[in-house]
Amino acid sequence: MDEKIIKNIANTNLFNGISENDTGKLLRCFKCNIKNYKNGQYIVFAGENLKEIGLIISGEISVLRENIDGSKSIMTLLKSGDTFGEVAAFNGDLTWPSSISAQSDCSILFFNPQFILNPCSSSCTFHKKLISNTIKLISNKAKILNQKVEYLSIKSIRGKISKYILSEYNKTKSLYINSSLNREELANFFNITRPSLSRELCKMRNEKIIDFNKNNFKILNLESLIQSIE
């Protein structure tokens, strides 16, 4: 495996505290495979057999909820360094609970989760660290799920928009937000219609709370945004 890829993987939360050399040993032990996907391409479909878990080497993916009427809503976005599938794999579920698609061109490392649970005969100390990191990842995802429930509990469209923009702002502390979601995807993410989203965005622009152009937002009144979700 390419040394640059190993270096990137060694810097992820799953391999935190494990050297590049030891990360390379683990990857060879795991018999990993790397797959590349184009923007919009499905990676897995809900209900498919879950045989491997994934680690995003580059790009972004979206976890989708498929509604009864055939429409799809974005449940969450995952970026380079994030993992997916481990929660279902380690709770004994043998199928993917959600569909996953590429939000941009991306590269994914796949490996059998049993390699984490069942160390090789060497019982390397860095494998124990990997198990510890996996437990932390699953705990953090449980925390994020609770935050997601809190997010979805916001009743007003303005509150949802403000929550999203503030979440992006808190990542960079920049008043300029470049969303990876287009208008339709953002509406699906909020579980609202696109016209309803557009109307509220225009109201917020008229009130000089935000300004926007396509997927780009500018925060004009940070205090008003905060008040919208209180």
URLIN-V493115 format. One record per residue. RES is the residue in three letters. PHI is phi as a letter, one per 30 degrees, with the letter a starting at -180 (999 if undefined). PSI is psi in degrees with one decimal (* if undefined). D_FIRST is the distance of its C-alpha to the first C-alpha in Angstrom with 1 decimal. Layout:
res:RES phi:PHI psi:PSI d_first:D_FIRST
res:RES phi:PHI psi:PSI d_first:D_FIRST
This chain:
res:MET phi:999 psi:142.2 d_first:0.0
res:ASP phi:e psi:136.2 d_first:3.8
res:GLU phi:d psi:-33.8 d_first:6.4
res:LYS phi:d psi:-39.8 d_first:8.6
res:ILE phi:d psi:-42.8 d_first:7.2
res:ILE phi:d psi:-39.8 d_first:7.0
res:LYS phi:d psi:-43.1 d_first:10.5
res:ASN phi:d psi:-41.7 d_first:11.7
res:ILE phi:d psi:-38.6 d_first:11.1
res:ALA phi:d psi:-22.2 d_first:12.8
res:ASN phi:c psi:3.4 d_first:15.6
res:THR phi:d psi:164.8 d_first:16.5
res:ASN phi:d psi:-31.9 d_first:19.5
res:LEU phi:d psi:-34.0 d_first:17.8
res:PHE phi:c psi:19.4 d_first:16.0
res:ASN phi:e psi:130.8 d_first:18.9
res:GLY phi:i psi:3.0 d_first:20.1
res:ILE phi:c psi:128.8 d_first:16.9
res:SER phi:d psi:163.0 d_first:15.5
res:GLU phi:d psi:-40.1 d_first:12.0
res:ASN phi:d psi:-45.9 d_first:11.9
res:ASP phi:d psi:-32.2 d_first:13.2
res:THR phi:d psi:-43.5 d_first:11.1
res:GLY phi:e psi:-39.9 d_first:8.0
res:LYS phi:d psi:-43.0 d_first:10.6
res:LEU phi:d psi:-43.1 d_first:11.6
res:LEU phi:d psi:-37.8 d_first:8.6
res:ARG phi:d psi:-37.4 d_first:8.4
res:CYS phi:d psi:-37.2 d_first:12.1
res:PHE phi:d psi:-14.0 d_first:12.3
res:LYS phi:h psi:51.8 d_first:10.6
res:CYS phi:d psi:159.4 d_first:9.4
res:ASN phi:b psi:146.9 d_first:9.5
res:ILE phi:c psi:132.3 d_first:9.5
res:LYS phi:b psi:144.6 d_first:12.8
res:ASN phi:c psi:141.4 d_first:14.7
res:TYR phi:b psi:147.9 d_first:18.4
res:LYS phi:c psi:155.2 d_first:21.4
res:ASN phi:e psi:126.6 d_first:24.0
res:GLY phi:j psi:-11.7 d_first:26.4
res:GLN phi:d psi:138.6 d_first:24.4
res:TYR phi:d psi:138.7 d_first:24.7
res:ILE phi:c psi:-47.5 d_first:21.7
res:VAL phi:b psi:158.7 d_first:23.9
res:PHE phi:c psi:144.3 d_first:27.6
res:ALA phi:e psi:135.2 d_first:29.9
res:GLY phi:j psi:-14.0 d_first:30.9
res:GLU phi:d psi:155.2 d_first:27.9
res:ASN phi:d psi:134.4 d_first:26.5
res:LEU phi:c psi:104.7 d_first:24.2
res:LYS phi:c psi:-22.6 d_first:21.5
res:GLU phi:b psi:156.9 d_first:18.5
res:ILE phi:c psi:158.3 d_first:18.3
res:GLY phi:c psi:151.2 d_first:16.4
res:LEU phi:b psi:124.5 d_first:15.0
res:ILE phi:d psi:117.0 d_first:15.4
res:ILE phi:d psi:-40.9 d_first:12.8
res:SER phi:a psi:153.2 d_first:15.3
res:GLY phi:j psi:-169.4 d_first:18.8
res:GLU phi:b psi:151.8 d_first:21.5
res:ILE phi:b psi:159.6 d_first:22.7
res:SER phi:b psi:137.1 d_first:26.2
res:VAL phi:c psi:123.7 d_first:27.6
res:LEU phi:c psi:145.3 d_first:30.6
res:ARG phi:c psi:124.7 d_first:33.9
res:GLU phi:c psi:120.7 d_first:35.7
res:ASN phi:d psi:166.7 d_first:39.5
res:ILE phi:e psi:-35.7 d_first:42.3
res:ASP phi:d psi:4.3 d_first:43.4
res:GLY phi:j psi:-9.0 d_first:40.0
res:SER phi:d psi:165.9 d_first:39.0
res:LYS phi:b psi:141.7 d_first:35.8
res:SER phi:b psi:140.0 d_first:35.5
res:ILE phi:d psi:118.4 d_first:32.5
res:MET phi:d psi:-41.9 d_first:32.3
res:THR phi:a psi:159.4 d_first:29.7
res:LEU phi:c psi:138.8 d_first:26.9
res:LEU phi:b psi:144.9 d_first:23.5
res:LYS phi:b psi:-178.5 d_first:21.3
res:SER phi:e psi:129.8 d_first:17.9
res:GLY phi:j psi:-17.1 d_first:17.1
res:ASP phi:d psi:156.9 d_first:19.5
res:THR phi:c psi:160.2 d_first:19.1
res:PHE phi:b psi:148.7 d_first:21.2
res:GLY phi:j psi:-14.5 d_first:22.6
res:GLU phi:d psi:-33.4 d_first:22.7
res:VAL phi:d psi:-48.4 d_first:26.5
res:ALA phi:d psi:-39.3 d_first:27.4
res:ALA phi:d psi:-41.4 d_first:25.1
res:PHE phi:d psi:-4.9 d_first:26.6
res:ASN phi:c psi:9.0 d_first:30.1
res:GLY phi:j psi:1.5 d_first:30.1
res:ASP phi:d psi:132.5 d_first:30.0
res:LEU phi:c psi:7.5 d_first:28.5
res:THR phi:b psi:155.6 d_first:28.6
res:TRP phi:d psi:124.0 d_first:27.3
res:PRO phi:d psi:-22.6 d_first:30.2
res:SER phi:b psi:156.5 d_first:29.6
res:SER phi:d psi:150.9 d_first:28.1
res:ILE phi:b psi:131.5 d_first:25.2
res:SER phi:b psi:160.6 d_first:24.7
res:ALA phi:d psi:123.9 d_first:22.7
res:GLN phi:d psi:-17.6 d_first:24.9
res:SER phi:a psi:172.6 d_first:23.0
res:ASP phi:e psi:131.3 d_first:20.1
res:CYS phi:b psi:163.3 d_first:17.2
res:SER phi:b psi:128.0 d_first:13.6
res:ILE phi:b psi:133.8 d_first:13.4
res:LEU phi:c psi:124.4 d_first:11.1
res:PHE phi:c psi:142.6 d_first:13.3
res:PHE phi:a psi:156.4 d_first:13.9
res:ASN phi:d psi:125.5 d_first:17.2
res:PRO phi:d psi:-20.2 d_first:19.4
res:GLN phi:d psi:-22.4 d_first:20.9
res:PHE phi:d psi:-25.9 d_first:18.0
res:ILE phi:d psi:-43.1 d_first:19.3
res:LEU phi:d psi:-29.4 d_first:22.8
res:ASN phi:c psi:89.2 d_first:22.5
res:PRO phi:e psi:153.6 d_first:20.8
res:CYS phi:d psi:177.4 d_first:19.9
res:SER phi:d psi:-21.6 d_first:22.6
res:SER phi:d psi:-24.4 d_first:21.4
res:SER phi:h psi:52.2 d_first:22.4
res:CYS phi:d psi:144.7 d_first:20.4
res:THR phi:d psi:-33.4 d_first:22.2
res:PHE phi:d psi:-19.5 d_first:19.1
res:HIS phi:d psi:-35.2 d_first:19.0
res:LYS phi:d psi:-37.0 d_first:22.6
res:LYS phi:d psi:-37.7 d_first:21.6
res:LEU phi:d psi:-41.7 d_first:19.3
res:ILE phi:d psi:-43.5 d_first:22.3
res:SER phi:d psi:-42.9 d_first:24.5
res:ASN phi:d psi:-37.8 d_first:22.3
res:THR phi:d psi:-41.7 d_first:22.3
res:ILE phi:d psi:-41.3 d_first:26.1
res:LYS phi:d psi:-41.2 d_first:26.4
res:LEU phi:d psi:-44.4 d_first:24.5
res:ILE phi:d psi:-38.8 d_first:26.8
res:SER phi:d psi:-41.8 d_first:29.8
res:ASN phi:d psi:-35.4 d_first:29.0
res:LYS phi:d psi:-33.3 d_first:28.7
res:ALA phi:d psi:-38.6 d_first:32.1
res:LYS phi:d psi:-43.8 d_first:33.5
res:ILE phi:d psi:-36.7 d_first:32.2
res:LEU phi:d psi:-40.5 d_first:33.8
res:ASN phi:d psi:-39.0 d_first:37.0
res:GLN phi:d psi:-34.8 d_first:36.7
res:LYS phi:d psi:-41.3 d_first:36.1
res:VAL phi:d psi:-41.4 d_first:39.3
res:GLU phi:d psi:-41.1 d_first:41.1
res:TYR phi:d psi:-46.5 d_first:39.9
res:LEU phi:d psi:-17.9 d_first:41.1
res:SER phi:d psi:-11.3 d_first:44.4
res:ILE phi:d psi:121.2 d_first:45.3
res:LYS phi:d psi:-38.2 d_first:48.0
res:SER phi:d psi:146.8 d_first:48.6
res:ILE phi:d psi:-39.4 d_first:46.5
res:ARG phi:d psi:-39.5 d_first:47.0
res:GLY phi:d psi:-40.9 d_first:45.8
res:LYS phi:d psi:-45.6 d_first:42.5
res:ILE phi:d psi:-46.2 d_first:42.0
res:SER phi:d psi:-40.6 d_first:42.8
res:LYS phi:d psi:-43.6 d_first:40.5
res:TYR phi:d psi:-48.7 d_first:37.6
res:ILE phi:d psi:-39.6 d_first:38.4
res:LEU phi:d psi:-36.5 d_first:38.9
res:SER phi:d psi:-41.1 d_first:35.6
res:GLU phi:d psi:-38.0 d_first:33.9
res:TYR phi:d psi:-40.9 d_first:36.2
res:ASN phi:d psi:-18.7 d_first:35.4
res:LYS phi:d psi:-34.8 d_first:31.7
res:THR phi:b psi:-16.0 d_first:32.5
res:LYS phi:i psi:25.7 d_first:36.3
res:SER phi:c psi:140.2 d_first:36.7
res:LEU phi:d psi:-9.3 d_first:39.6
res:TYR phi:c psi:117.8 d_first:37.7
res:ILE phi:c psi:124.7 d_first:35.5
res:ASN phi:c psi:100.0 d_first:33.1
res:SER phi:d psi:140.0 d_first:32.6
res:SER phi:d psi:-3.3 d_first:29.7
res:LEU phi:c psi:134.4 d_first:32.2
res:ASN phi:d psi:179.6 d_first:34.8
res:ARG phi:d psi:-41.9 d_first:38.4
res:GLU phi:d psi:-43.2 d_first:38.1
res:GLU phi:d psi:-36.1 d_first:35.0
res:LEU phi:d psi:-39.9 d_first:36.7
res:ALA phi:d psi:-41.8 d_first:39.7
res:ASN phi:d psi:-38.8 d_first:37.7
res:PHE phi:d psi:-37.7 d_first:36.1
res:PHE phi:d psi:-8.2 d_first:39.6
res:ASN phi:i psi:43.2 d_first:40.9
res:ILE phi:b psi:172.1 d_first:43.7
res:THR phi:d psi:154.5 d_first:44.8
res:ARG phi:d psi:-42.5 d_first:43.7
res:PRO phi:d psi:-38.1 d_first:47.3
res:SER phi:d psi:-40.5 d_first:47.9
res:LEU phi:d psi:-46.2 d_first:44.9
res:SER phi:d psi:-40.5 d_first:46.1
res:ARG phi:d psi:-43.6 d_first:49.6
res:GLU phi:d psi:-37.2 d_first:48.6
res:LEU phi:d psi:-42.5 d_first:46.3
res:CYS phi:d psi:-38.5 d_first:49.3
res:LYS phi:d psi:-43.2 d_first:51.6
res:MET phi:d psi:-32.4 d_first:49.3
res:ARG phi:d psi:-41.0 d_first:49.2
res:ASN phi:d psi:-31.1 d_first:53.0
res:GLU phi:d psi:4.3 d_first:53.4
res:LYS phi:h psi:39.4 d_first:51.2
res:ILE phi:c psi:-42.0 d_first:48.7
res:ILE phi:b psi:165.2 d_first:45.7
res:ASP phi:b psi:156.8 d_first:45.2
res:PHE phi:a psi:156.4 d_first:42.5
res:ASN phi:b psi:107.7 d_first:41.4
res:LYS phi:h psi:-115.9 d_first:39.2
res:ASN phi:c psi:4.2 d_first:36.2
res:ASN phi:c psi:132.2 d_first:37.1
res:PHE phi:b psi:148.9 d_first:39.5
res:LYS phi:b psi:126.1 d_first:41.5
res:ILE phi:d psi:120.7 d_first:43.1
res:LEU phi:c psi:-30.6 d_first:46.8
res:ASN phi:b psi:92.4 d_first:48.2
res:LEU phi:d psi:-38.4 d_first:45.9
res:GLU phi:d psi:-42.1 d_first:48.8
res:SER phi:d psi:-36.5 d_first:49.7
res:LEU phi:d psi:-46.2 d_first:46.1
res:ILE phi:d psi:-42.5 d_first:46.2
res:GLN phi:d psi:-26.8 d_first:49.7
res:SER phi:d psi:-20.8 d_first:48.6
res:ILE phi:c psi:4.6 d_first:46.6
res:GLU phi:d psi:* d_first:49.0
